[in-house]
Amino acid sequence: MASGFDPSEYGRHIAEVYDELHADLSPDAAVAMIAHYAAGDAVLEFGIGTGRIALPLVATGHQVDGVDGSAEMVERLRRSREGASLRVEIGDFTTTTMDRRYAVVVLAYNTINALPSQDAQVQTFRNAAAHLEPSGVFLVENWVPDVAAFHRGRVVRAHEHAAGRVQIEVAELHPAEQRMSATRLAFTADGVRLLPVNHRYVWPAELDLMARLAGLHLEDRWQDWDRAPFTDQSTTYVAVYRKDT
Ligand SMILES: C[S@@+](CC[C@H](N)C(=O)[O-])C[C@H]1O[C@@H](n2cnc3c(N)ncnc32)[C@H](O)[C@@H]1O
């Protein structure tokens, strides 16, 4: 793993405003797909965060455990009655272990890119596989790298333009290491907040190979949690990796 990597860093910068910034992002389709694969059995979420997906998933009657590197994000999760009773370990999901297995392990919302290196991403697949019951599935939500959007290695893009809130991202690409360093600028009436976003971006087929190294195989790749077909135009995907039998 790259030296100096700190899995708690992201949450330290964003925990206070995470739920507000993602208020428009409905978890419904993700919850429906995860519940479909879990079929009543238990789920483990790597990077459970503030519980954006986990809490509505618990409401469907599923046991949801979690791992997260950020005590600040988990403190937010703990504020709700349902969140207070969830089993969540504070730690790095590349290595943290739980003492049971699950029907589904989930890594949502592009969080695979938060890892600093290909080795750490491979190790995450291995850790997910180690937590799966026989024939369990690892669900990974990610974006397709869009290197064509960058001009001379840089891009400025508007992520949100809503009443009282604007989000702009300034991003720089480092193709040799497949890294993108970016700063998200969130403008509200209270001022400007700078949120660092550091990604080791990864290609869909590269994830498929990581899965094979970990004893999993690609069963499906959808464009999104609603199961739209994944096509040449897709900019996002949800991959379903099933444990080899
Ligand atoms: C983008 S947020 C996603 C939170 C939640 N899954 C959601 O969909 O809203 C990523 C989360 O992963 C956590 N995280 C990132 N890298 C991690 C690592 N290596 N180990 C544990 N948690 C990590 C962050 O602290 C943060 O809570």
The ligand as an ORCA input file, in Angstrom:
! r2SCAN-3c Opt
* xyz 0 1
  C     -17.972      8.341     -0.958
  S     -18.210      7.806      0.685
  C     -19.517      6.618      0.441
  C     -20.344      6.382      1.686
  C     -21.561      5.485      1.478
  N     -21.168      4.153      1.037
  C     -22.493      6.103      0.462
  O     -22.727      5.483     -0.585
  O     -22.985      7.206      0.717
  C     -16.793      6.739      0.937
  C     -16.670      6.184      2.342
  O     -15.629      5.204      2.349
  C     -14.760      5.435      3.443
  N     -13.431      4.933      3.043
  C     -12.653      5.336      2.004
  N     -11.548      4.579      1.920
  C     -11.609      3.690      2.942
  C     -10.760      2.618      3.363
  N      -9.620      2.310      2.723
  N     -11.156      1.901      4.423
  C     -12.319      2.180      5.082
  N     -13.159      3.173      4.713
  C     -12.806      3.916      3.652
  C     -14.830      6.935      3.706
  O     -14.481      7.257      5.032
  C     -16.303      7.229      3.387
  O     -17.105      7.071      4.531
*
